[in-house]
Amino acid sequence: MSTIKVSEDINHHRRRFLGTAAISIAAGQLAMIGSGNAQAGGSTTTKLPTIRPGTNPSFQSLKQIDAGVLSIGYAEAGPADGPAVILLHGWPYDIYSFVDVAPLLASAGYRVIVPYLRGYGTTHFLAGETFRNGQPSALAVDTIALMDALKIEKATLAGYDWGARTADIVAALWPERCKALVSVSGYLIGSQESGKMPLPPKAELQWWYQYYFATERGRAGYEKYRHDFAKLIWQIASPKWDFDDATFDRSAASFDNADHVGIVVHNYRWRLGLAEGEAKYDDLEKRLAQGPVITVPTITMEGDANGAPHPDPSAYAKKFSGRYAHRTITGGIGHNLPQEAPQAFAEAVVEVAEI
């Protein structure tokens, strides 16, 4: 497992999710992707231009397309005939997490698609009566529907937080649609059954917002204070990221989506078994509850200052049976890794996509 330095101010302390049991993994047990540029067949990874975080204020192209039950808003960059990369954001963030990553990948010839998840930005439901479902399998099905609508047969998927979980699910259940995977915080597939397991008190404390959302007071509080709430999460999850108001406000606008609160609250209530999902996803959830191994080439990543709950890399390494490597990004990098360290994130996408 390699460590990448992004500044001289290195913080070697990485918070561990105390509820996850550590598994000792010998280096020889992993089919590693090289930490340098060596690739299968003797080729080398495409070199990307150097970029500083915050270089790009916006996307050049924002589009809208009907896909499944949604009209999905998305940014697009790069040639239309390039190999596809789909970048998936988390909560409470949006597509601007990838505003510096997308042009880097486009410069290397990739067709880059960055969708707003359901409940964010310009993504909206096509029918008013559609259940506002936030369960993880539904978000994965949204991704497949988007690929179908854009006539993308296979793509490299990359994401963090909700986006990493969504990418993991697609890679696990539809490996024929996923060329390769970059997943911040690794293997995030869970189930309602696993959500019943109590954690040590310090670990439970990290999930305070999940219990807040379990109450009607929490729903009302998030509805009323969603921008302040999101800013607090940004500060807790990335304690060393010195983002300015303009950067936050640019993303916070996407939380004004009429379905945002409903989707977020349902997602966290569903995880605790406090809300029902939809029967059409039951078979998918049963498969996910078995903890399926991901077979596609994968790079997992973690920031050394991630303040959000996250498993230790040793706990999930064996869940990836294909070519695999883990990267720890140092220099005070928090939960929103692609926005805080776009160079390292884009380089991981190119490396795994070119195997």
C-alpha positions, 0 to 999 in steps of 0.5 A: 500500500503506497502513500502519496505526499501532496504537501510538506505539512504531513499529518501521519495520524489517520482516524480509524472507524472503531467499529471495523475489525482489522484484518492483517494482509500480507503484501504478497496476498494482493495482486497489486497495481504498481505504485509508479507508472508500470502497467500491464503489457509494459505500457505507461500511465498517461501523464496528466498536467499539474493542477492546484486545487481550486483552479477551475471555478466551473464546468464548461458544459452542463446537460440534462437527460431523462434516465430511468425515473429521473431527469439527470443533470450532469457535467460533461468534459472531453471527447464524445468518443473517448473512454468513459469515466463517471464521477460520483459525488457524496453527501453533503457535496455535489458535482463540484467535488470534481471540478478540477478532476474532470478537465484533467481527465478530459485532457487525457482523452476521456469522456467524463460524466459527472451527474448530480445524484437524485436529490441534488442540483438539477436532477429531478424525478420525472413523476410526482408520485415516484417514491423518493427513495434514498436506498443505496441500490436505487442510486446504483440503478440510477447510474446504470440508467444514466449509462444506458441513456448516454449509450455508454456500455462500459465505464470506469467509475470513481467516487467518494462517500455515497458516490463510492458506495454507488460505484462499489455496488455497480462494480459488484452487481454489474461488473460487465458495465464497469471497466475499473473502479476508484473508491475513496474509503474502499468497500462501502457495501452494507445492508440493513442487517449489518446496520443492526450491529451496535458499535463501540460508543466512540464509533457511534458518536461519529454517526451522530447525524444518522441518529438525528435524521432518525427523528422528525425533529432531525428532518425538520432541523435539516430542512430548516438549516441544511446549509449550516448543517452541510457546512458543519459536516464539511468542517468535521469531515475535512478538518484541515481543508481551508475552503472559502465561502464561495467554494461552499456556496457553489455546492450548497446551491444543489441542496435546494433541490425539492427532494434533497431532504427527503432523499437524505433522510430516507437514506439514513433511516433505511440503513437503520431499518427505520424506513422501508425501501421498494420491493423492486430492489429487494433482490439486489439488496439480498445480493449486496447483503452477502458482501459480494467481492469486487472483481474489476481492477480497483484503486482504493484511496483515503485521505490522512485527515478524513474526519468522517467515519471510514474503515481501515484499508486492511479491513476491506482489501480482501473484498477486491479480487482483481488487480488492486492497490490502496493509496493513502493521500497525505498532507491533511487531506479529508473526506472530500478527497477529489476536491482536496487532492484532484491531482492524486484522484485523477492520476488514480483514475487514469492508472486503473483505467489504463490497465 
